[in-house]
Amino acid sequence: MLSKHLSLKSYVVCHLISGYTNRDVIRKIGKVKEPYFTEITAKIITSIF
């Protein structure tokens, strides 16, 4: 699902997702590929509303 493999098994933790500025980010490890990001976003929206 990610553009770069992580050394540890990882999960998306939805309750920790919030807005950040570039100043808040220390480093970028990788990113979720677009189809999976869309699926995660849809699940969050379904859970909230």
mmCIF file as Biopython writes it, N, C-alpha, C and O atoms, coordinates in Angstrom:
data_model
#
loop_
_atom_site.group_PDB
_atom_site.id
_atom_site.type_symbol
_atom_site.label_atom_id
_atom_site.label_alt_id
_atom_site.label_comp_id
_atom_site.label_asym_id
_atom_site.label_entity_id
_atom_site.label_seq_id
_atom_site.pdbx_PDB_ins_code
_atom_site.Cartn_x
_atom_site.Cartn_y
_atom_site.Cartn_z
_atom_site.occupancy
_atom_site.B_iso_or_equiv
_atom_site.auth_seq_id
_atom_site.auth_asym_id
_atom_site.pdbx_PDB_model_num
ATOM 1   N N  . MET A ? 1  ? 0.804   -1.196 0.000  1.0 0.0 1  A 1 
ATOM 2   C CA . MET A ? 1  ? 0.000   0.000  0.000  1.0 0.0 1  A 1 
ATOM 3   C C  . MET A ? 1  ? 0.855   1.271  0.000  1.0 0.0 1  A 1 
ATOM 4   O O  . MET A ? 1  ? 0.405   2.326  -0.448 1.0 0.0 1  A 1 
ATOM 5   N N  . LEU A ? 2  ? 2.060   1.169  0.493  1.0 0.0 2  A 1 
ATOM 6   C CA . LEU A ? 2  ? 2.908   2.358  0.601  1.0 0.0 2  A 1 
ATOM 7   C C  . LEU A ? 2  ? 3.840   2.491  -0.589 1.0 0.0 2  A 1 
ATOM 8   O O  . LEU A ? 2  ? 4.127   1.518  -1.285 1.0 0.0 2  A 1 
ATOM 9   N N  . SER A ? 3  ? 4.304   3.707  -0.808 1.0 0.0 3  A 1 
ATOM 10  C CA . SER A ? 3  ? 5.249   3.940  -1.887 1.0 0.0 3  A 1 
ATOM 11  C C  . SER A ? 3  ? 6.644   3.422  -1.531 1.0 0.0 3  A 1 
ATOM 12  O O  . SER A ? 3  ? 7.468   3.176  -2.412 1.0 0.0 3  A 1 
ATOM 13  N N  . LYS A ? 4  ? 6.899   3.260  -0.224 1.0 0.0 4  A 1 
ATOM 14  C CA . LYS A ? 4  ? 8.184   2.758  0.259  1.0 0.0 4  A 1 
ATOM 15  C C  . LYS A ? 4  ? 7.900   1.803  1.410  1.0 0.0 4  A 1 
ATOM 16  O O  . LYS A ? 4  ? 7.091   2.121  2.281  1.0 0.0 4  A 1 
ATOM 17  N N  . HIS A ? 5  ? 8.541   0.649  1.434  1.0 0.0 5  A 1 
ATOM 18  C CA . HIS A ? 5  ? 8.309   -0.322 2.499  1.0 0.0 5  A 1 
ATOM 19  C C  . HIS A ? 5  ? 8.910   0.169  3.810  1.0 0.0 5  A 1 
ATOM 20  O O  . HIS A ? 5  ? 10.001  0.737  3.835  1.0 0.0 5  A 1 
ATOM 21  N N  . LEU A ? 6  ? 8.178   -0.061 4.899  1.0 0.0 6  A 1 
ATOM 22  C CA . LEU A ? 6  ? 8.667   0.285  6.222  1.0 0.0 6  A 1 
ATOM 23  C C  . LEU A ? 6  ? 9.343   -0.929 6.845  1.0 0.0 6  A 1 
ATOM 24  O O  . LEU A ? 6  ? 9.036   -2.067 6.489  1.0 0.0 6  A 1 
ATOM 25  N N  . SER A ? 7  ? 10.256  -0.687 7.768  1.0 0.0 7  A 1 
ATOM 26  C CA . SER A ? 7  ? 10.980  -1.793 8.388  1.0 0.0 7  A 1 
ATOM 27  C C  . SER A ? 7  ? 10.115  -2.554 9.389  1.0 0.0 7  A 1 
ATOM 28  O O  . SER A ? 7  ? 10.397  -3.713 9.692  1.0 0.0 7  A 1 
ATOM 29  N N  . LEU A ? 8  ? 9.063   -1.913 9.905  1.0 0.0 8  A 1 
ATOM 30  C CA . LEU A ? 8  ? 8.153   -2.545 10.852 1.0 0.0 8  A 1 
ATOM 31  C C  . LEU A ? 8  ? 6.754   -2.616 10.268 1.0 0.0 8  A 1 
ATOM 32  O O  . LEU A ? 8  ? 6.402   -1.803 9.413  1.0 0.0 8  A 1 
ATOM 33  N N  . LYS A ? 9  ? 5.946   -3.576 10.713 1.0 0.0 9  A 1 
ATOM 34  C CA . LYS A ? 9  ? 4.557   -3.651 10.295 1.0 0.0 9  A 1 
ATOM 35  C C  . LYS A ? 9  ? 3.839   -2.438 10.866 1.0 0.0 9  A 1 
ATOM 36  O O  . LYS A ? 9  ? 3.942   -2.173 12.064 1.0 0.0 9  A 1 
ATOM 37  N N  . SER A ? 10 ? 3.111   -1.692 10.033 1.0 0.0 10 A 1 
ATOM 38  C CA . SER A ? 10 ? 2.495   -0.441 10.447 1.0 0.0 10 A 1 
ATOM 39  C C  . SER A ? 10 ? 1.015   -0.416 10.105 1.0 0.0 10 A 1 
ATOM 40  O O  . SER A ? 10 ? 0.554   -1.159 9.238  1.0 0.0 10 A 1 
ATOM 41  N N  . TYR A ? 11 ? 0.287   0.432  10.782 1.0 0.0 11 A 1 
ATOM 42  C CA . TYR A ? 11 ? -1.147  0.588  10.584 1.0 0.0 11 A 1 
ATOM 43  C C  . TYR A ? 11 ? -1.493  2.073  10.520 1.0 0.0 11 A 1 
ATOM 44  O O  . TYR A ? 11 ? -0.758  2.920  11.030 1.0 0.0 11 A 1 
ATOM 45  N N  . VAL A ? 12 ? -2.623  2.371  9.885  1.0 0.0 12 A 1 
ATOM 46  C CA . VAL A ? 12 ? -3.148  3.734  9.906  1.0 0.0 12 A 1 
ATOM 47  C C  . VAL A ? 12 ? -3.952  3.888  11.181 1.0 0.0 12 A 1 
ATOM 48  O O  . VAL A ? 12 ? -4.858  3.098  11.448 1.0 0.0 12 A 1 
ATOM 49  N N  . VAL A ? 13 ? -3.629  4.891  11.961 1.0 0.0 13 A 1 
ATOM 50  C CA . VAL A ? 13 ? -4.341  5.153  13.205 1.0 0.0 13 A 1 
ATOM 51  C C  . VAL A ? 13 ? -5.191  6.395  12.970 1.0 0.0 13 A 1 
ATOM 52  O O  . VAL A ? 13 ? -4.690  7.519  13.004 1.0 0.0 13 A 1 
ATOM 53  N N  . CYS A ? 14 ? -6.477  6.181  12.734 1.0 0.0 14 A 1 
ATOM 54  C CA . CYS A ? 14 ? -7.356  7.267  12.303 1.0 0.0 14 A 1 
ATOM 55  C C  . CYS A ? 14 ? -7.570  8.334  13.373 1.0 0.0 14 A 1 
ATOM 56  O O  . CYS A ? 14 ? -7.744  9.507  13.040 1.0 0.0 14 A 1 
ATOM 57  N N  . HIS A ? 15 ? -7.561  7.958  14.638 1.0 0.0 15 A 1 
ATOM 58  C CA . HIS A ? 15 ? -7.796  8.965  15.660 1.0 0.0 15 A 1 
ATOM 59  C C  . HIS A ? 15 ? -6.597  9.897  15.850 1.0 0.0 15 A 1 
ATOM 60  O O  . HIS A ? 15 ? -6.701  10.884 16.579 1.0 0.0 15 A 1 
ATOM 61  N N  . LEU A ? 16 ? -5.477  9.608  15.217 1.0 0.0 16 A 1 
ATOM 62  C CA . LEU A ? 16 ? -4.315  10.485 15.296 1.0 0.0 16 A 1 
ATOM 63  C C  . LEU A ? 16 ? -4.164  11.371 14.060 1.0 0.0 16 A 1 
ATOM 64  O O  . LEU A ? 16 ? -3.257  12.202 14.006 1.0 0.0 16 A 1 
ATOM 65  N N  . ILE A ? 17 ? -5.038  11.207 13.072 1.0 0.0 17 A 1 
ATOM 66  C CA . ILE A ? 17 ? -4.954  12.013 11.857 1.0 0.0 17 A 1 
ATOM 67  C C  . ILE A ? 17 ? -5.466  13.413 12.163 1.0 0.0 17 A 1 
ATOM 68  O O  . ILE A ? 17 ? -6.567  13.574 12.689 1.0 0.0 17 A 1 
ATOM 69  N N  . SER A ? 18 ? -4.680  14.410 11.840 1.0 0.0 18 A 1 
ATOM 70  C CA . SER A ? 18 ? -5.100  15.798 12.000 1.0 0.0 18 A 1 
ATOM 71  C C  . SER A ? 18 ? -4.287  16.651 11.047 1.0 0.0 18 A 1 
ATOM 72  O O  . SER A ? 18 ? -3.426  16.147 10.325 1.0 0.0 18 A 1 
ATOM 73  N N  . GLY A ? 19 ? -4.560  17.919 11.050 1.0 0.0 19 A 1 
ATOM 74  C CA . GLY A ? 19 ? -3.858  18.816 10.142 1.0 0.0 19 A 1 
ATOM 75  C C  . GLY A ? 19 ? -2.490  19.204 10.684 1.0 0.0 19 A 1 
ATOM 76  O O  . GLY A ? 19 ? -2.347  19.505 11.869 1.0 0.0 19 A 1 
ATOM 77  N N  . TYR A ? 20 ? -1.505  19.196 9.832  1.0 0.0 20 A 1 
ATOM 78  C CA . TYR A ? 20 ? -0.158  19.585 10.205 1.0 0.0 20 A 1 
ATOM 79  C C  . TYR A ? 20 ? 0.380   20.555 9.173  1.0 0.0 20 A 1 
ATOM 80  O O  . TYR A ? 20 ? -0.017  20.514 8.008  1.0 0.0 20 A 1 
ATOM 81  N N  . THR A ? 21 ? 1.270   21.415 9.589  1.0 0.0 21 A 1 
ATOM 82  C CA . THR A ? 21 ? 1.960   22.303 8.661  1.0 0.0 21 A 1 
ATOM 83  C C  . THR A ? 21 ? 3.320   21.696 8.338  1.0 0.0 21 A 1 
ATOM 84  O O  . THR A ? 21 ? 3.751   20.754 9.003  1.0 0.0 21 A 1 
ATOM 85  N N  . ASN A ? 22 ? 3.986   22.218 7.342  1.0 0.0 22 A 1 
ATOM 86  C CA . ASN A ? 22 ? 5.323   21.724 6.993  1.0 0.0 22 A 1 
ATOM 87  C C  . ASN A ? 22 ? 6.289   21.874 8.165  1.0 0.0 22 A 1 
ATOM 88  O O  . ASN A ? 22 ? 7.216   21.079 8.317  1.0 0.0 22 A 1 
ATOM 89  N N  . ARG A ? 23 ? 6.073   22.881 8.980  1.0 0.0 23 A 1 
ATOM 90  C CA . ARG A ? 23 ? 6.932   23.135 10.142 1.0 0.0 23 A 1 
ATOM 91  C C  . ARG A ? 23 ? 6.819   22.011 11.173 1.0 0.0 23 A 1 
ATOM 92  O O  . ARG A ? 23 ? 7.778   21.733 11.892 1.0 0.0 23 A 1 
ATOM 93  N N  . ASP A ? 24 ? 5.637   21.356 11.249 1.0 0.0 24 A 1 
ATOM 94  C CA . ASP A ? 24 ? 5.400   20.300 12.230 1.0 0.0 24 A 1 
ATOM 95  C C  . ASP A ? 24 ? 6.004   18.951 11.829 1.0 0.0 24 A 1 
ATOM 96  O O  . ASP A ? 24 ? 6.205   18.086 12.681 1.0 0.0 24 A 1 
ATOM 97  N N  . VAL A ? 25 ? 6.289   18.773 10.551 1.0 0.0 25 A 1 
ATOM 98  C CA . VAL A ? 25 ? 6.779   17.488 10.051 1.0 0.0 25 A 1 
ATOM 99  C C  . VAL A ? 25 ? 8.286   17.423 10.217 1.0 0.0 25 A 1 
ATOM 100 O O  . VAL A ? 25 ? 9.011   18.303 9.754  1.0 0.0 25 A 1 
ATOM 101 N N  . ILE A ? 26 ? 8.754   16.370 10.883 1.0 0.0 26 A 1 
ATOM 102 C CA . ILE A ? 26 ? 10.187  16.204 11.099 1.0 0.0 26 A 1 
ATOM 103 C C  . ILE A ? 26 ? 10.826  15.523 9.889  1.0 0.0 26 A 1 
ATOM 104 O O  . ILE A ? 26 ? 11.856  15.973 9.386  1.0 0.0 26 A 1 
ATOM 105 N N  . ARG A ? 27 ? 10.203  14.425 9.423  1.0 0.0 27 A 1 
ATOM 106 C CA . ARG A ? 27 ? 10.697  13.749 8.226  1.0 0.0 27 A 1 
ATOM 107 C C  . ARG A ? 27 ? 9.562   12.936 7.610  1.0 0.0 27 A 1 
ATOM 108 O O  . ARG A ? 27 ? 8.598   12.578 8.287  1.0 0.0 27 A 1 
ATOM 109 N N  . LYS A ? 28 ? 9.692   12.658 6.348  1.0 0.0 28 A 1 
ATOM 110 C CA . LYS A ? 28 ? 8.704   11.871 5.620  1.0 0.0 28 A 1 
ATOM 111 C C  . LYS A ? 28 ? 9.262   10.471 5.422  1.0 0.0 28 A 1 
ATOM 112 O O  . LYS A ? 28 ? 10.348  10.299 4.869  1.0 0.0 28 A 1 
ATOM 113 N N  . ILE A ? 29 ? 8.514   9.474  5.877  1.0 0.0 29 A 1 
ATOM 114 C CA . ILE A ? 29 ? 8.961   8.087  5.763  1.0 0.0 29 A 1 
ATOM 115 C C  . ILE A ? 29 ? 8.448   7.471  4.472  1.0 0.0 29 A 1 
ATOM 116 O O  . ILE A ? 29 ? 9.162   6.706  3.824  1.0 0.0 29 A 1 
ATOM 117 N N  . GLY A ? 30 ? 7.234   7.793  4.096  1.0 0.0 30 A 1 
ATOM 118 C CA . GLY A ? 30 ? 6.618   7.249  2.891  1.0 0.0 30 A 1 
ATOM 119 C C  . GLY A ? 30 ? 5.229   7.832  2.755  1.0 0.0 30 A 1 
ATOM 120 O O  . GLY A ? 30 ? 4.846   8.716  3.521  1.0 0.0 30 A 1 
ATOM 121 N N  . LYS A ? 31 ? 4.472   7.348  1.792  1.0 0.0 31 A 1 
ATOM 122 C CA . LYS A ? 31 ? 3.099   7.809  1.643  1.0 0.0 31 A 1 
ATOM 123 C C  . LYS A ? 31 ? 2.228   6.660  1.175  1.0 0.0 31 A 1 
ATOM 124 O O  . LYS A ? 31 ? 2.710   5.704  0.567  1.0 0.0 31 A 1 
ATOM 125 N N  . VAL A ? 32 ? 0.947   6.763  1.465  1.0 0.0 32 A 1 
ATOM 126 C CA . VAL A ? 32 ? -0.025  5.745  1.074  1.0 0.0 32 A 1 
ATOM 127 C C  . VAL A ? 32 ? -0.382  5.982  -0.383 1.0 0.0 32 A 1 
ATOM 128 O O  . VAL A ? 32 ? -0.629  7.119  -0.787 1.0 0.0 32 A 1 
ATOM 129 N N  . LYS A ? 33 ? -0.412  4.917  -1.175 1.0 0.0 33 A 1 
ATOM 130 C CA . LYS A ? 33 ? -0.773  5.051  -2.586 1.0 0.0 33 A 1 
ATOM 131 C C  . LYS A ? 33 ? -2.219  5.517  -2.718 1.0 0.0 33 A 1 
ATOM 132 O O  . LYS A ? 33 ? -3.052  5.234  -1.856 1.0 0.0 33 A 1 
ATOM 133 N N  . GLU A ? 34 ? -2.510  6.228  -3.795 1.0 0.0 34 A 1 
ATOM 134 C CA . GLU A ? 34 ? -3.794  6.908  -3.989 1.0 0.0 34 A 1 
ATOM 135 C C  . GLU A ? 34 ? -5.033  6.027  -3.814 1.0 0.0 34 A 1 
ATOM 136 O O  . GLU A ? 34 ? -5.952  6.445  -3.109 1.0 0.0 34 A 1 
ATOM 137 N N  . PRO A ? 35 ? -5.115  4.831  -4.411 1.0 0.0 35 A 1 
ATOM 138 C CA . PRO A ? 35 ? -6.337  4.036  -4.236 1.0 0.0 35 A 1 
ATOM 139 C C  . PRO A ? 35 ? -6.586  3.660  -2.774 1.0 0.0 35 A 1 
ATOM 140 O O  . PRO A ? 35 ? -7.730  3.638  -2.318 1.0 0.0 35 A 1 
ATOM 141 N N  . TYR A ? 36 ? -5.520  3.368  -2.052 1.0 0.0 36 A 1 
ATOM 142 C CA . TYR A ? 36 ? -5.668  2.994  -0.647 1.0 0.0 36 A 1 
ATOM 143 C C  . TYR A ? 36 ? -6.006  4.214  0.211  1.0 0.0 36 A 1 
ATOM 144 O O  . TYR A ? 36 ? -6.776  4.111  1.166  1.0 0.0 36 A 1 
ATOM 145 N N  . PHE A ? 37 ? -5.428  5.370  -0.131 1.0 0.0 37 A 1 
ATOM 146 C CA . PHE A ? 37 ? -5.736  6.600  0.590  1.0 0.0 37 A 1 
ATOM 147 C C  . PHE A ? 37 ? -7.211  6.945  0.440  1.0 0.0 37 A 1 
ATOM 148 O O  . PHE A ? 37 ? -7.857  7.356  1.404  1.0 0.0 37 A 1 
ATOM 149 N N  . THR A ? 38 ? -7.747  6.780  -0.769 1.0 0.0 38 A 1 
ATOM 150 C CA . THR A ? 38 ? -9.161  7.033  -1.016 1.0 0.0 38 A 1 
ATOM 151 C C  . THR A ? 38 ? -10.030 6.085  -0.194 1.0 0.0 38 A 1 
ATOM 152 O O  . THR A ? 38 ? -11.055 6.498  0.349  1.0 0.0 38 A 1 
ATOM 153 N N  . GLU A ? 39 ? -9.631  4.829  -0.101 1.0 0.0 39 A 1 
ATOM 154 C CA . GLU A ? 39 ? -10.378 3.850  0.689  1.0 0.0 39 A 1 
ATOM 155 C C  . GLU A ? 39 ? -10.341 4.205  2.181  1.0 0.0 39 A 1 
ATOM 156 O O  . GLU A ? 39 ? -11.360 4.106  2.865  1.0 0.0 39 A 1 
ATOM 157 N N  . ILE A ? 40 ? -9.195  4.609  2.676  1.0 0.0 40 A 1 
ATOM 158 C CA . ILE A ? 40 ? -9.081  5.016  4.083  1.0 0.0 40 A 1 
ATOM 159 C C  . ILE A ? 40 ? -9.951  6.235  4.354  1.0 0.0 40 A 1 
ATOM 160 O O  . ILE A ? 40 ? -10.658 6.290  5.360  1.0 0.0 40 A 1 
ATOM 161 N N  . THR A ? 41 ? -9.896  7.208  3.457  1.0 0.0 41 A 1 
ATOM 162 C CA . THR A ? 41 ? -10.710 8.411  3.611  1.0 0.0 41 A 1 
ATOM 163 C C  . THR A ? 41 ? -12.191 8.075  3.635  1.0 0.0 41 A 1 
ATOM 164 O O  . THR A ? 41 ? -12.931 8.623  4.452  1.0 0.0 41 A 1 
ATOM 165 N N  . ALA A ? 42 ? -12.638 7.190  2.759  1.0 0.0 42 A 1 
ATOM 166 C CA . ALA A ? 42 ? -14.050 6.787  2.715  1.0 0.0 42 A 1 
ATOM 167 C C  . ALA A ? 42 ? -14.468 6.100  4.022  1.0 0.0 42 A 1 
ATOM 168 O O  . ALA A ? 42 ? -15.573 6.327  4.515  1.0 0.0 42 A 1 
ATOM 169 N N  . LYS A ? 43 ? -13.592 5.266  4.578  1.0 0.0 43 A 1 
ATOM 170 C CA . LYS A ? 43 ? -13.914 4.584  5.845  1.0 0.0 43 A 1 
ATOM 171 C C  . LYS A ? 43 ? -14.003 5.575  7.001  1.0 0.0 43 A 1 
ATOM 172 O O  . LYS A ? 43 ? -14.849 5.429  7.883  1.0 0.0 43 A 1 
ATOM 173 N N  . ILE A ? 44 ? -13.131 6.585  6.997  1.0 0.0 44 A 1 
ATOM 174 C CA . ILE A ? 44 ? -13.184 7.612  8.044  1.0 0.0 44 A 1 
ATOM 175 C C  . ILE A ? 44 ? -14.492 8.383  7.940  1.0 0.0 44 A 1 
ATOM 176 O O  . ILE A ? 44 ? -15.156 8.614  8.950  1.0 0.0 44 A 1 
ATOM 177 N N  . ILE A ? 45 ? -14.866 8.782  6.732  1.0 0.0 45 A 1 
ATOM 178 C CA . ILE A ? 45 ? -16.104 9.553  6.522  1.0 0.0 45 A 1 
ATOM 179 C C  . ILE A ? 45 ? -17.314 8.713  6.937  1.0 0.0 45 A 1 
ATOM 180 O O  . ILE A ? 45 ? -18.233 9.224  7.577  1.0 0.0 45 A 1 
ATOM 181 N N  . THR A ? 46 ? -17.317 7.434  6.575  1.0 0.0 46 A 1 
ATOM 182 C CA . THR A ? 46 ? -18.413 6.538  6.966  1.0 0.0 46 A 1 
ATOM 183 C C  . THR A ? 46 ? -18.505 6.408  8.483  1.0 0.0 46 A 1 
ATOM 184 O O  . THR A ? 46 ? -19.602 6.381  9.041  1.0 0.0 46 A 1 
ATOM 185 N N  . SER A ? 47 ? -17.363 6.329  9.147  1.0 0.0 47 A 1 
ATOM 186 C CA . SER A ? 47 ? -17.344 6.186  10.609 1.0 0.0 47 A 1 
ATOM 187 C C  . SER A ? 47 ? -17.839 7.436  11.319 1.0 0.0 47 A 1 
ATOM 188 O O  . SER A ? 47 ? -18.520 7.346  12.341 1.0 0.0 47 A 1 
ATOM 189 N N  . ILE A ? 48 ? -17.501 8.594  10.783 1.0 0.0 48 A 1 
ATOM 190 C CA . ILE A ? 48 ? -17.868 9.856  11.434 1.0 0.0 48 A 1 
ATOM 191 C C  . ILE A ? 48 ? -19.319 10.215 11.175 1.0 0.0 48 A 1 
ATOM 192 O O  . ILE A ? 48 ? -20.026 10.646 12.087 1.0 0.0 48 A 1 
ATOM 193 N N  . PHE A ? 49 ? -19.765 10.043 9.950  1.0 0.0 49 A 1 
ATOM 194 C CA . PHE A ? 49 ? -21.110 10.463 9.584  1.0 0.0 49 A 1 
ATOM 195 C C  . PHE A ? 49 ? -21.980 9.257  9.438  1.0 0.0 49 A 1 
ATOM 196 O O  . PHE A ? 49 ? -23.165 9.385  9.131  1.0 0.0 49 A 1 
#
